[in-house]
Amino acid sequence: MSVLIETSMGDLVLDLFVEHAPRACQNFLKLCKMKQYNYTKLFRVEKDFIVQGGDPERNDGTGRNRSIFGHLYGDQADYFESEIR
């Protein structure tokens, strides 16, 4: 599965390895749908390797962890299961 991210410096296409890291992919996709990464500063972009950004809430490059797991309950937790298979 791939995700297109539009930035002020051009588009990024990210390949998600759903079969290897399903929960990490679910977390990333849900945070994207929640617009958690809007206006996040990217400080490391290496072609065909990695993209790193800071904490979307503080946007200061500190990279505090954020996860949807443990925060969503009931119907909120049922998000696009079929989209990541």
matplotlib code that plots the C-alpha trace (Angstrom):
import matplotlib.pyplot as plt

x = [0.0, 1.2, 0.3, 0.7, 1.7, 1.6, 4.2, 5.3, 8.4, 6.7, 4.9, 6.1, 5.0, 5.4, 5.2, 3.6, 4.6, 1.2, 2.1, 5.2, 3.9, 0.0, -0.5, 2.1, 0.4, -3.1, -1.8, -0.2, -3.2, -5.6, -3.5, -3.4, -7.2, -7.3, -5.0, -2.5, 0.4, -0.8, 1.9, 4.4, 8.0, 10.0, 13.7, 15.1, 14.1, 16.3, 15.1, 14.2, 14.9, 13.2, 11.2, 11.3, 9.3, 8.8, 5.9, 2.9, 1.4, 4.6, 6.1, 9.6, 11.4, 11.3, 9.4, 7.3, 5.4, 1.7, -0.5, -4.2, -4.1, -5.6, -7.2, -10.0, -12.9, -16.1, -17.1, -14.1, -11.7, -13.4, -11.5, -10.9, -9.8, -10.5, -8.4, -5.2, -5.5]
y = [0.0, 3.5, 6.9, 10.2, 13.1, 16.6, 19.0, 22.6, 21.2, 18.5, 15.2, 12.2, 8.7, 6.4, 2.7, 1.1, -2.5, -3.6, -7.3, -6.6, -3.9, -3.8, -1.9, 0.8, 1.2, 1.4, 4.0, 6.1, 5.9, 6.9, 9.8, 10.9, 10.8, 12.8, 15.4, 14.9, 15.5, 18.7, 21.4, 19.1, 20.0, 17.3, 17.5, 14.4, 13.1, 10.5, 9.2, 5.5, 5.3, 7.5, 10.5, 11.9, 14.7, 16.1, 16.0, 17.3, 18.9, 20.8, 20.9, 21.4, 18.3, 16.5, 13.6, 12.7, 9.5, 9.5, 6.5, 5.9, 2.7, 3.0, 6.3, 5.2, 3.1, 1.5, 2.6, 5.0, 2.0, 0.4, 2.3, 1.1, -2.5, -3.6, -0.8, -2.2, -5.8]
z = [0.0, -0.8, 0.6, -1.2, 1.0, -0.5, 0.8, 0.1, -1.5, -3.7, -3.3, -1.4, -2.0, 1.0, 0.8, 3.8, 4.6, 6.0, 6.1, 8.2, 10.5, 10.4, 13.7, 12.8, 9.4, 11.0, 13.5, 10.7, 8.4, 11.2, 12.3, 8.6, 8.5, 11.7, 9.9, 12.7, 10.3, 8.7, 8.8, 10.4, 9.7, 8.0, 9.0, 7.3, 3.8, 2.1, -1.2, -1.2, 2.6, 5.2, 6.1, 9.6, 11.2, 14.6, 17.0, 15.0, 18.1, 19.1, 15.6, 17.1, 15.9, 19.3, 18.0, 21.0, 20.4, 19.5, 19.0, 18.4, 20.3, 23.8, 22.9, 20.6, 21.8, 20.4, 16.9, 16.7, 16.9, 13.8, 11.1, 7.6, 8.6, 5.0, 3.5, 5.0, 3.9]

ax = plt.figure().add_subplot(projection="3d")
ax.plot(x, y, z, "-o")
ax.set_aspect("equal")
plt.show()
